[in-house]
Amino acid sequence: MSLLELKKETQKLANPKKASLLSGFFKTGKGEYGEGDIFLGITVPESRKIAIKYRFLPLSDVESLLKSKIHEERLIALLLLVHNYKLASKINDEKLKEGLYNFYLSNTKYTNNWDLVDLSCHQIVGNYLLNKSRDILFKLSKSNNLWERRISIISTFAFIRDKDFSDSLELAETLLHDPHDLIHKAVGWMLREIGKKDLSVLKAFLQKHYKSMPRTMLRYAIEKFPETERKAYLKGEIL
């Protein structure tokens, strides 16, 4: 199976009506974060099936796909990497895992929308760093690239699942006053996930920061709280 065959398959699945909706949803207009991105209107489940079908593509072809102007082709490339990383983990192939991790970080400029980040980074970057130094995440958190900053915090989802919260919390503080709404949402989401594992840890963080953190971040973090408690946080009435 070749890269050309994959591209032909994506074209056959194109849905112009869905593509139009996705273009608006992912902010592809002039001056917006997804400016110029091209959508075909392919669903994520369809993209996953293609990624698995073409999982044996050489990395050079994956790189070519990742550089595509078409959003779903970049997503398929990333899903293919995730699938192969999982296979490498199953057979304990540390060399392959390292190679995929390094490839991912070498191509972050093409992981350039929030769904591309969210569906890939914690499963590759986060997983790889489970038992390693996380310094790279703090470097990414200070990047001028919005998507690298989002990668830094979403990658910690892998740690949160292991009830390892320290780096997530430190990165949340680093990104607390980030200028972009997509970072506020990402940090709030990770804080909410921490709360699912240990509510006391989330509440301790909120006690320190809830009055100064962006409202979107706070709303995401307290989404699962009882309504009366959510309202109290939003009104600044928690003692």
Secondary structure, DSSP 8 states (H G I E B T S, - for coil): --HHHHHHHHHHT--HHHHHHHHHHTT-STTSTTTT-B-----HHHHHHHHHHTTT--HHHHHHHHT-SBHHHHHHHHHHHHHHHHHHHHTT-HHHHHHHHHHHHHTGGG--SHHHHHTTHIIIIIHHTTTS--HHHHHHTT-S-HHHHHHHHHTTHHHHTTT--HHHHHHHHHTTT-S-HHHHHHHHHHHHHHHHH-HHHHHHHHHHHTTTS-HHHHHHHTTTS-HHHHHHHHHT---
